[in-house]
Amino acid sequence: MPPSPTESAPPAGPPRLACTASGEAVLLAASVFFALAANGPFLAAALRGHDLAAPATWGFVAAVLVLLAAAHFVLLALVCNRWTLKPLLALLIVATAFGTFYMSRYGVFFDASMVRNVLRTNVAEARELLTPALLPHLLLYAALPLLLLWRVRLRRRPLVRATLLRIGWLLAGFAVAVAALLTVFQPFASLIRNQREVRHLITPGNMVFALGTVIARETRGATKPRQPIGLDARPGPGWATRSKPLLVVLVVGETARAANWGLDGYARQTTPELAALQGPEGLINFPDVTACGTNTETSLPCMFAPVGRRDYDEARIRGSQSLLHVLARAGVAVRWRDNQSGCKGVCDGLPNETVQAADAPGLCRDGHCLDEALLFALDAQLDQAKGTGLLVLHMLGNHGPSYFRRYPPAFERFTPACRNDDLQHCTREEIVNAYDNALLYTDHVLAQLIARLRSHAGRVDSALLYVSDHGESLGENGLFLHGMPYAIAPAVQTRVPMVLWLSAGMRRDSGLDDACLRRHAQGHLQHDNLFHTLLGLLDVQTALYDRAWDFTAGCRHPPRAGAAR
């Protein structure tokens, strides 16, 4: 019988299946959960080379798990209070669930560059990574912990007592962490010292630290403009003697690896159209080229900087203008055309456009455009070319994991090809087939571009330089995609293809010797060469120019006055 209006209803009890616990108990449970459920990749790396049958190995594992749980507890206890505990843990649980899925699926490391990639991934790229296999993982590692967290009621305590208890828990957690570390100090310290990259596998601490690093760097960078470089840039003497306009086209490839590049000796011919353009006065291939980084966020700013990987300084690179600004300052008409996720700051303030905005007929669908869209309206641009220009085409290329989406059906020549966004549902042979088909299409796009430049050779001298931003792992040693820390990245992620084509007029006016260029092409080059080589090809003088890093400089006969530092 319901109570009368004059009667008071009994006080509501806790929800069914709910429990009351202290904040410290909840943080401890969460820390144990993170240590056990989120650190499989770290433990696998830590146990590499250990005898799994030895009791000492399992003692090491136990001590490391205790250390991870205690360390996460101390860090969480320092920042969580009654009001922030549940929101912060909820965010961490969701982030950890996503992170562990991709770490275990593709072998990625969550360092600052990887987090920056995640933050700047566009909707179309993110959609391809949200595969059906993610749902059960999220249900187990995010939905279930969140449900348990929601059912917990935090125990209320007076402020003074709560503060004293928190201090006690912190001291106990710190003592447990120190004790666990001391029991395995020698092997653990050796692991962290000799394989520093494994710290990027400690989850969720890796993501929190990397996110904090990125935010701090971006905040510092946002407070000041990019520092100008090459203020002395000016046209070289060759500008006054040219009889025709000059256009250099730089094609920045995406995720193309040298190991599968037909011109580099791959067992399959993945570059048949470019191979047909080789020969005297034809296409020049560079078989030994190293990238600045293993992801676009690192490589793109690095390859347009005066000093790249050889003296790498991320803050200086991101805080300074790029090669494109130097060229524009000298009077080069610079334009960036993008079919990817932007220029990462290297074209800030300069003319740029996306192929999606151009809406090339029949080439764009579902937020992605095929790379032939980069050539849309190029003939009109060549017809109207004046003076000296640089056109940068940023390809979608072999961006994974959906390699099959990077080429039209006519280029599916290697079969069966993986046609699933989740690579785990394909055999390695199918993955490689899809990847190689995408390279076939890149080969076609580059050959079509050369054909366009050739057809306008009567009125425009031109050059094409293609180089990929980084490589890709296709299942070797259990790794997929890219983005490994540079120090431990496999060669397939750092060695990239590069080709050069010059029109007859460009060769003649620049004094470039074909046989000399082909000899130089057999040596080792890297992204660091790009800045100085483009200054040389476009005949722009500046104190930034270093002749030793211009791979065309020694092949000019006679060398131009503008090609000397």
N, C-alpha and C positions, 0 to 999 in steps of 0.2 A: 504494500500500500504506500503510495507516494506521501511524503511529508506535507503537512498542511502549511499554508503560507506563514503561519506563526512559528513553525518549527524550523530550526536550522538544519541544513543537510550535513551529513557526516563529512568530515574532511576527506578530500580525495587522497587516496593512497598512491603509491608509485605505480606506473604502468606495468602491466603484466610483462614478465620476463626482464624487467628492468632491475638494475642493481645500483647501489650507491658505493662510490669509491673515492679515495683521495686523488687529487691531481697527480701526486707522485706515483701512485700505483698505476694510473692510466699511462703516464709517460714511460714507466718501466715496461709495461705490457707492450706499448708501441715500439719501444726500442728493441725488445726481444724479437718482436715480429719483423722489424726491419732487418735485424741481423740474420735471422733464419730464412726469411722469404725473399730478400732483395739482394743478397750478396753471393749468389751462386757463381757469377762470372769472376768475382774477386777471389773466391776460394779456389776456383779452378786454376786461376793464374798463380795463386800462392802455392798450390800443391804441385805445380809442374816440376817434375824432377824428383819428387818425394816418393818413397816406397809406401804405397797405400796399405801394405800388409804389416808395416811396422807400428807397434803401439805408440812410439814417439810421434808418428805422423798424426794420429788421432788426438794425442795430447796437444799437439800444435793447433789442430783445428778447434778443439774445445777452448783453448786459451784465446785464440783469435776471435771466436764468436763472442766470448765474454768481453773481450776488449772492445769489439764493435758495439755491443749493446750498451756497455757502460759509457763509452765515449759519446754515443748518440744521446743517452739519457742526460748526461751532464750538459751537453749543448742545448737540448730542449728545455731542461729545467731552468736554464739561465734566461730564457726568453718567453716562456709560457707562464701565464698566470690564469686565474679562474676564468677570465673573460676571453683570453686569446687562445687557450689550450685547444678547444675543439675546432675552431676555424683553422688554426695553423696545422693541426694534425690532419684534418680533412684534406687540406691542400697538399700536404706531404704525401699522404696515402695515394691520392689520385696521381700526382706527378710520379711517384715511385712505381705505380702500376704501369703507367705508360713507359717509363724509362726502362724497367726490367724487361718488358716485352721486346723492345727494339734492341736492347743490349744482348739478350739471349738469342734473338732471332737473327740478327745481322752482325753481331760481334762489335758493335760500336762502343766508343769510349765517350763518356760525358765530361769533356773538358770545356773550357770557355768558348773555343771555336765551334764546337758542336752545339752548345746552347745558343750561340748567336745564329747558327744555321736554323735551329728550330724556331727561334723568334722571328726570323725573316722568311720563313717558308710561306709561299703564297697558297691560296685556297686550293688551286688545282693540284699542286704538289702534295699538299696535306691529304687531299681526298684519296690519292693513290696509295697512301700509307695506312689508311684506315680500312684494313682488310677484315673479313668476317672472323678470322682467327683471333682478332683483338678482343671481341666481345666476351667469350668465356674467360679469357685472362682477366679482363676488367671485373667481371662478376666475382671471380675468386679473390683477386688481390686488391680490389677497390670497393666494390659494392658490399661484400660481406664484412670487411673491417669497418666500413662506414656505418653499417647497420648496428654493429656491436658498439661502436663509439656513440651513436645516437641514443642507445638504450642505457648508457651510463649516466647516472646523476652524480655530479661532483659534490663531495662533502664540504659543507661550509665550516669555516673555522674563524675565530677571532684573528685579526691582522697580526698581532704580535706572535701568537702561537703558530700561525701559518708560516710566518717569516722564519721563526726558529726551526721549525720542522723542515722547511725547504733548505735551509743552510745545512742541517744535519744530513739530509738526503744527498745534497751536493757533495759534501765531504765524503760520505760513504761511497757514492758513485765514483768520485775521483780516486779514492783509495783502491777500489776494485779494479779500475782501469789500470792504475799503476802496477798493482800486483799481477794482473794478467800479462801486462807488457813485460815485466821483469822475468816471468817464467819462459818467455819465448823471445827475449830481447835480441839475441844474436841472429837467429834466422829471420825474424821479422824486420829488424833494422837492415840486414843485408838485402832483403827483398825490396824494401822501399828505396834504399840507396842505389841498388843496381838496376832496378826496374821501376823508375820513378813514375812511369805512366800508369802503373797498376792502381795508384791512388785515385785515378779517375773512375775506378770501378767500385769504390766504396760508396754504397747507396743507402740513403738519399743524400749523404753528406756531399757527394760529388756534385750533384745538381745544385744544391744550395750554394756551395762555394763558387761554382762556375757562374751561376746567375748573379751572385753578388759581384764577382769580378767584372762581368759584362756590364752590369748597371753602373758600376763605379767608373769604368773606362768610357762608356757612352756619355755619362753625365759630365765627366771632365771634358770630353771632346765637344759636347754640345755648348759648353760655356765659352768657347773661343772658336773663331773661324779657322779654316784650314790655312796653314802657313803657305804663302806663295813661294814658288821655286822657279828658277830659271828666269829671273827678271831681266837678264841680259839677252834673252833669246831674240834672234834676228834672222832674216833670210840669208842664205849663203849666196855666193856669186853665181851659182848655177841658175838661180831664178831669173836672172836678167838675160840669159842666153837661150832659154827654152823657146822652142818654136810652137809647142802645143801645151795645153793644160796637162797637169799630172794628177792622177788619182791613185793613192795607195789604199787598198782594201785589206784591213786586218780582220781576219775571221777568228774569233775566240771560240774554240770548240768546248764541248761540255762532256766530261767523263769518258773521253776517248783514251784508251790505253794503248801504248806502243806494242804490247804483247800480242794484240789481235789486229794490228795494222798490216794490211797486205804488203805495202811497200817496204815494211821493215823485216820481211822474211817469214811472216806468219804462214803456217801450212795452208791455210785457205786464202784465196784471193778476195779479200774484202774491199779492195780498192782498184777494181778493174778499169774504171774510166780514167782515173788519175794515172795508172800505169801506162795507159795508151798515150799519155801526154809527155812521158819521159823521153829522154834522148837529147842530143846536142841542141842547145838553145831552147830546151823545153823545161818541164817541171823538174825541180830539184827537191829531193827528199832528204830529211835529216834523221838518221836512225837512232841517235843517242842524245835525247833531250830530257832534262830533269825539270820537274815543276817546282814552284815555290812552296806549294802546300798540297794538302790532300783534300781540300774542299774549296768551293768557290769563294766563300767569305774571306779566306786567307789568300788564295792564289791571285784573285783578280786585283786587289789593291797592290799586292807585292810585285806583280809583273809590270805594272805601270809606274813603278818607283825607280829612282836612280840607283839605289842600292837595295837589292832584294834579299834573297836567302843567304847570300854570302856574308852579310852583316845585318842579320834580321833584327829589326826594331819595330814591333807592331805599333807602338804609340807614335813613333815618328812617321811611319808610313800612313797611318790613318789620320794623322793630324796635319798632313801636308797635301798640297795640290799634286796632281799627277802629270804624267807625260802629256796628256791631252791638253792640259792648261798651258804647258810650256809651248807646245806646237801652235795652239791658238794665239798665244802672245806674239809669236813670230809672224802670224798672218796666214797660217794654214787653216783652211775651212774644215773644221772638225765636226763630225756628226756621228752619234751613237744610235744604232738601231737594235732593239732588244727583243729576243724571243725567249727570255728566261726571267729571272727574278731581279732584274735591275743591274746597274753598273757598280753597286757597292761603293758609291761615292766618287769614283774616278772620273765621272762625267758631270759632276755637280756644276750647275750654272752654264753648261754648254748645250747646244742643240741635241736633243735626244727624242726618240720616239719608240713606241712599241709596235710590233707587228699586229697585235690584236686591234689597235686603233686603226691601222690601215685596212683591216678587214679584207684581206686578199681572198678573192672568190674561190671557194672549194677547198681552202687550205686550213681553215680554222673551225674547231668544233670542241664543245665541252670545256672551254677555257684554255685550250691548247691549240697552237698552230704548228703545222709542219714547217720545217726549216726552209722550204722553198719560198715561204712567205717573206723571208728576208730579202729575196730578190725582186719582190713586187715593186714596180715603178722604177727599177734600177736603170732601165734604158733611157727613161726621160731624164734621170739625174745625169747620166753620161752625156746625153745630148746637150745639156745645159751647163756642163762642167766648165769652170773658168779657174785660172790660176793654179794653186796647189791645194789639194784636199786630202783628207784622211777620212775614210768611212770605216767604222768599226761595226761588225756584225756579230752579235752575241747569240750563239746557237743554243737550242734546246738539246741537240745532239743525242747522246746516249744516257740522258738522265734517268736513273733507275728509281724504283725497281721495275717500272712498267715499260721495259724496253720495247715491247710490241706496239706501244702507242706512238713511237717515235718515227715510224715509217709507214707509207701507204702499202696496201696489200700486194702491189706489184713487186715489192722488194723482199717479200718473204720467200727467199730462195733456199735458205737453210732450214730444213724441217726435220722433225717436229719442233716448233718454236713455242716457248712458254708464253701463254696468253692469259696469265693470271697476275694480278697485282701483288699477290703473296707468293714470293719465290719458294716458300716451303712446300708449295703444292706442285712444284715442277722438279724434274730431274736436272742435274747439272748440265747435261747435254742440251736439254731444252732451253735452259737459261742462256747458255753460250750461243745457241742458234739464234735466239731473239736478239741478243747483244750484237752478234755479227751482222744480222740483217739491218740493224740500225746504223752500223758502220757503212754498209753498202749504200745506204741512203745518204749519209754524210758525203761519201765519195761522189755520189751523183750530184748533190747540191754544189759541191766545190767545182766539179767539172762544168756544170751549167754556168756557174759564175765566171769561170775562165772563158767560156765560149762567149758570154756577153761582153767581157772586156776585149776579147779579140775582135769582135764584130765592130767595135768602136775605135780600133787601133788607129784608124786613119786620122782621127781628130783628137784623141786623148791617149797620152802615154799612161801606162798603168802597171801596177804590181799587186800581186796577191800574196799575203803571208798568212798561213793557217797554223795555229798551235792550240792544243787542248789545254784547259786549265788544270786538270789533274786526271788521274787514272781511276781504276775501279777494281774491286775484288769480285770474283765470280765464283766463290765457294772454296778457293784455295785455303787450306788450313781452317776451314769452317768460317771464313770471313766473307761478307757480302757488302756491296755498296762501297763507300769510301769514308773519309774523315778520321782515320786512325791518327793518333799523335805522330807527328813527323818523324821523331827519333826512332820509332819502332814500326813505321809503316812499311808494308812490303813494296817491292819494286813496282808491282803492277799498279799501285796507287800513285807513284811518283814519276814513272817514266811515261812520256807522252809523245804522240806523233807531231811532226811539224813538216810543212812543205812550203816552197817558195816558187812563184811563177812571175816572170818579168816579160813585159811586151818588148818587141824588138826596139821600139823607140826609147823605152826606158833603159834598156841595156846600153844603147848607143850613147844617149845623152849623159848617163851616169858613169860611162867608162868602165862598166862592170865586165870582167872576164869570166866567161861561163866555166871554163875548165878549172879556174882557180876556185870559184864558188863551190864546184862539185868536190874538190879536194877538201876544202874547209868543212863541207857538210858532213864528212865522215868523222870529224872530231867530236868531242863532247861539248854540248851546249846546254844552256839552262835558261829559265825564264829571265834571269838577270840580263841576258843579252838583248832582250826585246827593246828596252828603253833606248839604248845607244844605237842599235841597228836602225830603228825607225827615225831617229834624228839624222842618221847618215843617209838613209834612203830619201828622206824628204829635204835634205840639204838645209838643216837648221843649225845655226851656230849658237853655242852656249858653253859656258864654263863647266856645266854639268856633264857635257859629252866626254866619254872616255873611249878613245879609239880602240883600246885593247878589248873592249866588250862589244864592239860593233863587228859582227862576223863578216860583213861585206867590205870593211875598210881596206884590208890588204889586197882586195881584188879589183880596186879601181886603178886604171892605167890611163893617164897619170892620175894620182889621187887628187881630189878636189881640195881647194884651199879650205873649204868649209868642213872637211873631214879631219882636220887636225885640231887637237885640243888647244 
